[in-house]
Amino acid sequence: MTQEEVVRVRLPATRDGEIFGVADQLLGASRIRVMCADGKSRLGRIPGKLKKRMWIRQGDLVIIRPWEFQEGKCDIVHRYTKTESTYLSRRGIIPKSVDIF
C-alpha cells in the first residue's frame, strides 16, 4: 500500500494469527467448513457471542482465528458483506488462494 492508504474495513490481525477464509459448506449447529488462505480446509465455529449477530452463507468471505491446540479447527471472527469483499478484491488485499470475488 502506498502512502498510508486508508482501508475502511476490518482486516485480519496477523499478530493474533487471524487469516482470510471463504465459507465452503454449512454444516449446522453453528459450524461451517472454511477454505483458508493458507490452503487448509478447517472446521469453523461461530462463537456464542456472534451466533445471532452473524448469519453466514456459502461463499462469504470471513476472518478466522485457527486454534493453537487443534490444527483442523478455527473460530470465525468476522464476516464481510458482498460490498466489502468486492472492495477488498479490487484493492488486491485478499490472497489469490481465496479470492473468488
C-alpha positions in Angstrom: 0.0 0.0 0.0 1.3 3.4 -0.9 1.5 6.5 1.4 -0.6 5.1 4.3 -3.6 4.1 2.2 -6.8 4.1 4.2 -8.7 0.8 4.2 -12.2 1.3 5.6 -13.0 -2.3 6.5 -11.7 -4.6 9.3 -8.6 -6.5 8.3 -7.2 -9.7 9.9 -4.9 -9.1 12.8 -1.9 -11.1 11.7 -0.2 -10.8 15.1 -3.1 -12.7 16.6 -2.9 -15.3 13.8 -6.1 -14.3 12.0 -6.4 -15.1 8.3 -8.9 -14.8 5.5 -11.2 -17.7 4.6 -14.2 -18.5 2.5 -17.3 -20.3 3.8 -17.3 -23.6 1.9 -20.1 -25.7 3.3 -22.7 -25.1 6.0 -22.8 -28.0 8.4 -25.4 -26.9 11.0 -25.0 -26.4 14.8 -23.1 -23.1 14.1 -20.3 -25.0 12.3 -19.0 -24.2 8.9 -16.4 -25.8 6.6 -14.0 -22.9 5.8 -11.3 -22.9 3.0 -8.5 -20.8 4.5 -5.9 -18.5 2.8 -3.1 -20.9 3.8 -4.6 -23.7 1.7 -6.1 -25.7 4.5 -9.7 -26.6 5.0 -10.9 -26.2 8.6 -14.0 -26.7 10.6 -15.1 -23.2 11.6 -17.1 -22.5 14.7 -19.3 -19.4 15.3 -18.7 -18.3 18.9 -21.9 -17.8 21.0 -21.4 -14.1 21.2 -21.7 -13.8 17.4 -24.2 -16.5 16.8 -27.3 -14.4 16.5 -25.5 -11.4 15.1 -23.6 -13.0 12.2 -25.5 -15.0 9.5 -23.1 -16.7 7.2 -23.9 -18.1 3.8 -21.9 -20.3 1.4 -19.3 -18.3 -0.4 -19.0 -15.5 2.2 -15.5 -14.0 2.9 -14.7 -14.4 6.6 -11.8 -13.8 9.0 -10.8 -16.8 11.1 -8.6 -17.5 14.0 -7.1 -21.0 13.9 -6.9 -23.0 17.2 -3.4 -23.5 18.5 -4.1 -26.9 20.1 -6.2 -28.4 17.2 -5.0 -27.8 13.7 -8.2 -28.6 11.8 -10.5 -26.2 13.7 -10.9 -22.4 13.9 -13.2 -19.7 15.3 -14.9 -17.3 12.9 -14.2 -13.7 14.0 -15.8 -11.5 11.3 -17.9 -11.8 8.1 -17.7 -9.4 5.2 -20.7 -8.2 3.2 -20.6 -8.6 -0.6 -19.7 -4.9 -1.0 -16.8 -5.1 1.5 -15.4 -8.3 -0.2 -15.5 -6.8 -3.7 -13.8 -3.6 -2.3 -11.0 -5.7 -0.8 -10.7 -7.8 -4.0 -10.4 -4.6 -6.2 -7.7 -3.3 -3.8 -5.8 -6.6 -4.1 -5.8 -7.2 -0.3 -7.4 -10.7 -0.5 -4.8 -13.5 -1.2 -5.2 -15.2 -4.6 -6.0 -18.6 -2.9 -9.4 -17.4 -1.6 -10.1 -14.5 -4.0 -13.4 -15.5 -5.7 -14.9 -12.1 -5.8 
